[in-house]
Amino acid sequence: MNNSKSTISKKHLIAIAVVLALGVGAGAFILQSGGKPKAAAAEGDGHGTHTEAKGHGDGEHHGKGGEKGHDDDKGHADGEHHEKSAAKGPNGGTVFKEGDFSLEALLSEDGGEPRLRIWLSDKDKPLPLNAATVTATVTRPSDEKQKLTFAVEKDSLVSREIVAEPHAFDIEIIAQTATEPFMFVMSKEEGKVELTDAQIKAASITVDSASAANIKTALLLPGEIRLNEDRTSHVVPRLAGVVESVSASLGQVVKKGQVLAAIASPTASEQRSELQTAQKRLTLAKTTYEREKKLWEQKVSAEQDYLQARQALSEAEVSVANANQKLSAMGLSSSSVSGLNRIELRAPFDGIVIEKHLSLGEAVKEDAAVFTISDLTQVWAEINVPAKDLPSVRVGEKVTIKATAFEASATGTVAFVGALIGEQTRTAKARVVLENPKGAWRPGLFVNVEVVSEETAAPVTISADAVQNVGEKPVVFLKVNGGFIAQPVKLGRSDGKRIEVLSGLKPGMPYASTGSFVVKSELGKGSAEHTH
């Protein structure tokens, strides 16, 4: 009996131990499988659960806080609910699934403009389109958000709003059924240029941040360098004659009073002879007057003789003065060592001979412009100002002159604004006085004149080098994780260095500044294929 009891007791103990072991294992399995919510997964993506540290709370997919957005980096492990690892549905879209409920989303351009299409299913069978209320929010890398609402179109729900390119964004889709809400996120990265930090550095691409700055609003007006007419002279002989010598050549720098040419003129000889005759008569009249005065004082001669001598002296003085005035009006000196008929043409001021129209032995007329002398140390920039811009161009205004043919700039002052508008051009003339000590601003040179009308603060500005045209639209390459995305922008004022951004960027957003053309070239290499 004792042996039998002992044997039964051991069997009982073994059975109890087995039951206890099975109970502990079953309890652990139940705790493990029931302790976390079932996560919504795209069909076929192979992920059934979220990790507690990185995943969604139960309410995110089941109506408790479904309005909160996804964070692709923090909200998912392994991209569970995103299009990257999702299966394609029967309509060619991305399928997202949670339990028996599934949603297929597709960016479609059937109507000519990209719109989001939605199909609903339950247990892989199509649901009526009114089985759930669907809304969506598009979040772009620039933090721009766009709400999408849907309308029924044939067998799908189609967004009323156009989803504009570039298609680089996250779309948070919320489907509210009669019992619970479901939320999914579809990610798109079309047009992304993938570059590592090392590649960005090697390509000399500078990343800057959008920031506020003062933008100078400037008018850019066409102009032309002209001679300073106040310092330009046309030298004429004033008397007809024949050229005896020419001492100045074209382009020569001359000083004031320097002899340019000599002309032999009969008229000059006549005028100098007239002066000499008058001077001799004056000498004789003075002698006669002095003698008659003494004789009259000594009571030797009559007073009448004295008065006649004084009258003759006065007439002789007038004749000399008249002859001198004639010579002065003709630009002649009273005498010439080379002869009475010689005329010397002299430079009226320091300058350069810019025109020459005489040669040795040539007969010239009295009004022929044989030389043109100009002082080019100061020139004029003549501007054509449209009528609408006249209020911004004022006398005394400082302006910047830039040459169109080469790299050169200078500052000047508006000295004159015309009071009349041309009938044909509908512009007024304005003049800028420009210092030209080195002679770089040659008359006839086309220039652009920049007139600063105002300077105002702009909340968002970028470097002018950052703007590139893609598809005939201005874009800025926004820095994102792993590279850049072409971000369309609407531009405002510019001062040549900074450009105001009216929409598309927010302050502090990083973008490719210097070297943005390198990013554009990389984008061109990868733009051969375009699918949705």
Secondary structure, DSSP 8 states (H G I E B T S, - for coil): -HHHHHHHHHHHHHHHHHHHHHHHHHHHHHHHHHSS----B-TTS------TTTS--HHHHHTSSTTS---TTTS-STTTTSGGG-EE-TTSSEEEEETTEEEEEEEE-TTSS-EEEEEEEETTEE--GGGSEEEEEEE-TT--EEEE-EEEETTEEEESS---SS-EEEEEEEEE-SS-EEEEEEEEETTEEE--HHHHHHTT--EEE-EEEEEEEEEEEEEEEE--GGGEEEE--SS-EEEEEE---TT-EE-TT-EEEEEE-HHHHHHHHHHHHHHHHHHHHHHHHHHHHHHHHTTSS-HHHHHHHHHHHHHHHHHHHHHHHHHHHTT--S--TT-TTEEEEE-SSSEEEEEE---TT-EE-TT---EEEE-TTEEEEEEEEEGGGGGG--TT-EEEEEESSSS-EEEEEEEEE-SS--TTT-EEEEEEEEE-TTS-S-TT-EEEEEEEEEEEEEEEEEEGGG-EEETTEEEEEEEETTEEEEEE-EEEEE-SSEEEEEES--TT-EEE-TTHHHHHHHHHHT-S----
